[in-house]
Amino acid sequence: MEKYEKVIWLEIHVRVKSQTKMFCSCKNAVELASDPNMNVCPVCMGFPWMLPALNEEVVRLGVKAWMLMNCKINKTSRFDRKSYFYPDLPNSFQTTQMYETITGAGSVKVMVNGEVKEFLIHHMHLENDAGKLIHVWGRTLCDYNRAWSPLMEIVTEPVFYDKEEVMEFLKELQKMFRAYEISDADMEKGQLRCDVNISIRPTGEQKLGTRVELKNLNSFSSVGRAIESEYARQVRIKESGGTIDQETRGWDDTKGMSATQRTKEDAMDYRYFPEPDLLPIEISDELIEECRNSLGELPIEKRVRYLNDYSLSQDDARILTADVELAKYFEALFALTWDAKKSCSYITTILLALINESDEKIQISELKFDIRELASVIDMVNKDELSSINSKEVVAELFKNGWNAWEITDKLWLRQKNDVDALMKIVEQVITSFPSQVEEYKWGNEKIFWFFVGQCMKLSAWQGNPKIFNDLIKKRI
Ligand SMILES: [Zn+2]
């Protein structure tokens, strides 16, 4: 056990994939436009007397997000103004939700190293993004394409204890938001931004240490590297008798280190106050119903169904339902085989491993073979025409070159032999080759039985039916 443990909570900004910006009809810059200041208007440029109008689509996508994160919905929520001093927002304030947010607490279940863990969300709120500042030739240029684009900010509880948990959690959010078109959530493109708050404490202690906030993390792996680096830095300070300052540090991924951006002393006074130009957000029962229907079966509902209807394990149900396409593939394969266990294991242990190992990261919908070929493989295994060990080779060949499961099985000489006379000859051969083991078995060492089965399988080049070998050896000795 390590002397110090880390405790982490996250502030995540997700760029909402609506058609237009949050409070005006400008095109929403889901990705930055080719030219600066293409998508601006008097409202998002903060001209005097211009009034914002809330984009309903943003609320709708926000409602879907809370359903996915099992959050408590606040049917009435409000906007607040937060003073803002940088030129990337022309209004000198940001519109956000400080006092009455759109959601309360929730949770997201994530698979971490084969174990399902539930991470608590403190709340989610809506706010607008800032523009982009470009510093060249000693001057600063402003691009307002992104200014007033909608963001969801998700704040978690301090519930993460290592980098794997954080990285898997972020990947899970990305998967959910992409599946339901809430956001493309690409970290490299700034559509999913994550600030990591990290503190350390002696292992076993309850009280939280002083937190340091890490910014500028723009990939899942940089999040992992920054957490490790900051943990080591805080441990070094503690071990040398120093104290950790509450501060914000910027991560430099190329240098692999962070540097102070601002300390608590100069933290700004944001002077929040209720936004006078916008009405409260009222979420009707009709909107909730509409969103629920458009989401269809929620991942969590699907998971429960997979546990009950298909008797899959927790882990398998989780993996299959985490990806909409994968779940569809599983259900289609089950419809062909009526064998839930094998349909699941051929997807999760064989097919996904092949996809992960291949250089081209293909999707399950882009496989080179028809799903009926995989169903044929399972059918052959169930009919004892192909051993489960050899079936992996057939699936690997299908994955690589496509074609037909039956023909591959014959071409690779993998069809299982069920001919009793032929298999008996192999049994005879094994028994005469190992007389001392036969004696041992007769004296009561029953474990040695599996040695004979193994030798028979080997001699038959793994094509003999192990069940028939089993019976024949028993009869013979
Ligand atoms: Zn605008």
Residues whose N, C-alpha, C, O or C-beta is under 5 A from the ligand:
A	BS01	ZN	C24 S25 C26 N39 V40 C41 V43 C44
